[in-house]
């Protein structure tokens, strides 16, 4: 009966299973009643598990490299946009419509700082 469970087998259990397989190889004349549990099928399953594990590790490494490339591209794009905003202020002035078109506040639209008197601060 094939198990359809999706729960993970612990690392300790897998190591114990590999040890059991190694011990099974040393048993002469092992002939199970169920052909699914032969030494050859156990060896094949171990090879498939190791190949799947290697494929998963390679996929994780590929994902990590892609994530690093994405972060670098995002950082580069952000730095370019910051430069564009600064250049727009230099070229057109801090109070221009072009600066506002980029989503920045015009200098004239900024709130003026208000002085706090001692009576207001204490109250």
N, C-alpha and C positions, 0 to 999 in steps of 0.2 A: 504494500500500500504506500503510495507516494504521499509525503506530507505536503500540505498546501499552506502551512503556517509561514507567516512572513516575519516572525520574531527572529532576532539575531541569535546566533549561537555564540556563546562567550569565547573569548580567546583561550581561556584555560581549558574549556571543553574541546575546542578544536585541537589544541596541543595534545590533549589526552587521546583524542581520536587518531591523530597521526602516530602517536606512540603505539596505540593498539594495532594500527595497520602494520607498523614495523614489526611488531611481535607476531602478527598473523603470517607475515612472509616467512618466518622461521618455523612455522608449524608444517611438518611434512604431511602430505596426504589430505589436506583440508578440502573436503567436498561437501558444500552445503546442499540442503534439500531445495532451497529456493535459489534459482540461477541468478537472481538479482544480487545476491550476497557473495558472489565468487571473489577470489583474490583479484582477478582481472578487472571486475567491475569496480572494486574498491580503489584499485590503482588508477583506473580511468577517471573515477570521480575526484580523486586527489589531484590528478593532472588538470582537470577542468576547473577545480577550485583555485589552484595556483595560477592558472591562466586568467581567470576572472579577477583574481586579486591584483595581478600585474596590470590588467587593463584598467581597473579602477584607480590604481595608483597613477598610471599615465594620464587618465582623464582628469584626476585631481590636479596634477602638475600642469596640464594644459589649461585648466580653468584658472589656476593661480596666475599663470603667465598672461592669459587674456585679461584677467582682472587688473593686473599691474599695468598692462598696456592701456586699458580703459582709463585708469586713474591718471596716468601720465598724459593722455590725450585731453582729459577733462581739465587738468591743471594748466596745460598749455593753452587751451581755448580760453580759460578764465583769465589767465595773464594777458592774453592778447586783447580781450574785451576791456580789461582795466586800462591797458595802454590806449585803446581807442577812445575811451572816455576822457583820459587825460589829454590826449592830442586834440580832441574836440574842444575842450576848455581852452587850450593854448591857441588854437587856430581861430575859433569864433568868439572867444571870451566867455567868462563864467556866467554872464547874464543873457546869453543868447537863446533863441528859439531852438537852435540845433542841440544845445545841451539839454533842453527840456524834452526834445524828441527822443533822446536816448534814455529817458526815464530819470534823469537827474533833476534836482531842484535848481532853479535859477538862483543866483546870489541874492537878487532882490526879493525872492519869495521866502527866504529863510527868516525865521523869527529872530528878532533882536533880543539879546540877553537883557534881562531886567535886573536892576539892582535891588538887593535885599537890604532894607534898613534894619537897624537893631531892634526896633519895636516890632517889625513884622516877623523877624526871625525868632524872637523870644515868645511871641504870642501864640 
